[in-house]
Amino acid sequence: MRLVFMGTPDFALPSLQALYDAGHEIVGVFTQPDRPAGRGKKVTASPVKLLAERLQLPVFQPDRLKTPANVELLKELAPECIVVVAYGQILSKEILDIPRYGCINVHASLLPAYRGAAPIHWAVINGETKTGVTTMLMDEGLDTGDILLSAEYEISSTATTGEVHDALAVLGAQILLETLNGLKHGTITPRKQPQNFTYAPLLKREHERLDWNWSAWVIHNRIRGLNPWPGAFTTYRGEQIKIWQSKIIENESVSDSANEFKPGQIIAFTSNGLEVMTGEGRLEISLLQPAGKKKMSAVDFINGRRVKIGDCFV
């Protein structure tokens, strides 16, 4: 099929590679302009641009996709379908109407659950045990288009957003190929999304701070849901600390003295790190990162800062 591909981050890479390997005619790859990134603010190309260049595909990086010139460019490219995977710009109705088979989006959730910008983060943060990917026929709404295909993925209680992200990127590429094949041969019937939906909004700074009055499960899910980006944080002795790895303390008796501790207080040292009281239950912290430092084991943190029982995260 003659395609235009639109995508920007790592999540889109398996889809672009799969389309190329399957022999689709990719007449243009649209991605976000090069932008400053990292501490040095070095101007950096998107992962999709780098892959497209390696595959020797034509790359386009418009600041605004909806300008008349870019709409005309897309018409000249004459794609049978436009594939969108985490592109980062909104497609106007004029663009949506160009391809014969429409514009197909690969979304990292089981729609209509978790429409929006951060579906993987919020699925993990909310402790979901199942998520997936959906291909949909795009319309002018926010992830509101008709569903084409979907595939489920089980989330373990220890999986991080990074791990789920990588798995869904591969799964998305697989059902994208199935979707295009089904559209071409008329074996897929688009279906309206159910009325009950949820949103996955952009993450804000307020979502990153841990509240030790939450239960151990809620805190654990927040930690893994913000790993590897942007990271869940707390403070210790006035210093910001990011928490990267935790474990629920289960099926162990609690001494009477432990019950006297308040949420956020360190109540014990373990072979892997330190044990913290929460609003409900206890949490073991094994990997963390002081501001401006590299990640370190909780054991090294304890030794380096002479942590004491009764010290408190706030």
N, C-alpha and C positions, 0 to 999 in steps of 0.2 A: 504494500500500500504506500502511496505517496504521502509523506508526513512532514509536518513541522513539529518540532519538540520544544517545549518551554519548561525550563527548570533551572534551579540555582544551586542548592546545597547537596551534601553527600547523599541524602535520602533519594535523590533523583538519579544517581549514577547507575544502579542496577537496571533501572528501566531503560535508560538511554543505551546502555551496553546490550541489553536483551533485544531491543529493536534493531540495532545494528547487526548483531549476530544472526538474527532471524531473516535478514535480507530485505528489510523494509527500506524504501527509498526515502532517506531523510534529507529533505531539500533545504532545511534551515534549522539551526539551533538557537533559540532565543534565551538569553540569560541576563541577569542583572549586571550593570556596569561594574568594572573593577572599583574596589573601595578600599580605604585604609583599614587595616586589621592588625590585631596584636598590640603589644605594648609599644612597639616602635612605630605603629601607625603606617606601616609600609603598604603601599597600594598593591592589592592582591586580587588575582583573578578568581572567579568562582570555581568550585570543583567541577561543575558542568562544563564550563568553558575549557578547562584544562583537558578534560576527557574528550570533548568534541574536537579540539585541536589535534590530539593524538590520533583520533579516528579520521582526521582530515575532512571534517564536516564544516560547512559554512556557518560562521557564528555571527549573531547580531546582538547588540547590547543597547537597546534604546532606553533612554531615561524614562520616557513615557510611551508606552505601547500604543495608546489610543489616539495618537496624533494622525491627521489625515495621511501624512507621508508613510507612516508605518502600516496603516490600514491598506494603503495602495500596494505597499511592498508585499504584504501577505496575500493579497489578491493575485499579484504577479507570480508568487511562488506556487499558487494554485494547489494547496494541499487537499487531499481527500479527507484528511482528519488532522486536527491539531491535538497533540497529547500534552497535557499540563501536569507536571509533578513538582509541587512546591516551588512555583516560579516566583511569586512575590509581587505580582502585579495583577490588577483586575482586567478582565477581558470585556470590552464593550459589546453590546448586542450586534453592532456592525461586524465585529470580528467573529463572534459566535456563529453568525450566519454564513460565513465564508465556506467552510468545508462541507462536502457532500454528506459525510458521516458525522458531522458535528465536532464539538470539542470535548475530549474525554479527559477527565481528571482522576488521578489516583490519590485517594484520601486515606490517611492512616487511622481509620476507625471503622467500626461497623455502623455506618449511617443508618438512622439519623442521630445516633449517639455521638457526642463530641464533635460537633461541627466547630470550625474555627481554627485558630492559629497553632494551638499546642495540644493536639489530641493525645499524643503519646504521653507527654508529661502528666496530664490530668488523669488519664486512665491508671497510671501507676500510683500517683499521689492519692487517688481515691480508693486504692486497694482493689481495683477490678481484677478478677481472675481470668477474664477473657476480653480480648479486643480483636482487631483484625484490620483488613484493608478493604476498601470499596472502590470500584470504578463507577463513575457516574457521568451522565450526559449533562454538561454544564449549561446553566441558565444564568440569569442576571443576579440571582440571589447568592448568599453566602453558604456554599455547600448544600444547596437546596435542590439540585438537579435530580432527575430520575436515576434510580439505581440500575446499573447494568449487571455487574457481578460482585460478589463479596467472598472473602475467605477468612476464616477464624484463626486466632492464635491464642494459645493459653499462656497466661502470665504467672510465673511462679512467685512465691512469696518473698524471694530474694532477688528477683530480676531488677535490674536498674533500667532507667529510661534508655540509656545507651544500648543496652543489650536488646531491648524490645525494638528500638529504632532500627538496628541493623537487621533483625529478623524480618520486620515488616517491609523494609526496603526491598529485600529479596522476594518476599511473598507478593508484594505489589507488582514487581516486574513480571512475575509468573502470570498473575491474573490479567495484567495489561495485554499480554500476548493473546490470551484466551478471549479477551474482550474484542480485540481488533479482528480476530478470526471469526468470532461470532457475528459481529456487525457486517463483515464482508459477505458472509454466507447467509445472513438473515436468520440466524438461529437464536438471537438474543432479543427479547422484548423488554424495552425499558419499563420500569415500574415506579410509580409514585412513592415518595418517601412517606412513612407513617407520620401522623400528626405529632406524636410525642417525641420531642427531641431535647438534646442537651448541648450546651456550648462548652468549648475549651478555649477560654480567653487567653490573650497574651499574658505571660508571666510578668509580675511586677515585683519590686523590691520587697513589698510587704508579704509576698508569698514565700519568700526565702527564709524569713526569720522563724526559728523554732520556738514554740511555746511549750515549756515543760509541764504545764498543767494539762496538756493533751495526754491521751493514753499512749502507752508504749507503741501500740500498733499504728496509731495515727502519726506519731513522730517517725517511726521506722519507715512508713510508706512515703512520708515527705522527704526523708533523706535519700532514699533510692530513686524517688521520682524526680529529684533535682540533680541526679548524677548521670552524666558528667557535666552538665551545665544547667543552671548557673551555680548550683551548690547551695545546700541548706546551711545557715549559719546561726551561731549563738555567741555569747560573750563570756569570757572567763578572766576575772581580775581586770576588767575593762578592755580586754583585747578581743577583737573579733576572731572567731574560730569557725572554720567550715568543717562540718561533719560529713564524711564520705562513706562510712561503712558502719552498720549497726546490726544488732541481733537481739531478738526478743528473748528475755529470760523466762523460760516456762518450766512448769512442773518442778519447782524447787521451793522448799520451805523458806519462809521469811522469819528471821528472828524478831523478837519483840523490839529490840533496839532499832532494827531497820525500819520498822513502822513509824518511828519517831522522826525520820528524815522528811524533808519537804521536797516537792517537785523541783528537779534541777540539781539537787545535791548528789555528790559522789558518795556512794555508800559502801563500795568495796573495790578492790583491785582484783583482776582476774589474770589468767595466763595470757589472754589476748588483749587486755586493755583495762578499761574501767567500767564499773557498773553505776548507772545513774537512776535515781528515783524519778518517776513521772507521775502524772495525775492518776494514772491507773496502770500498775505494773512497773516492771523494771526493764532497762535497756542497757545492753553492753555496747560500748563504743570502742572500735578497734582501729579506725583510720581517720585522721583529722588533719587540718591544715591551718596553722596560725597565719594571720594576715601578713602578706609579703614573704612567706616561707614556702618551701616545698611540702608536699604531703608527707606525713610521718605516721608511724605506728603510734597507737595510744600509749604503748609501753615506753617508747622514747619520749613522748610528751610528758608522761608522769615523771620520768627521771630528770628531764631537762628543766622542768619548772617546779620540781619538788612539790608535786600535787599532794594534798592531804585529804584524808577521809573527812567529809563534811564540807569541803569546798563546793562552790555552787556555780553552775552554768545559768545564765540569765538571758 
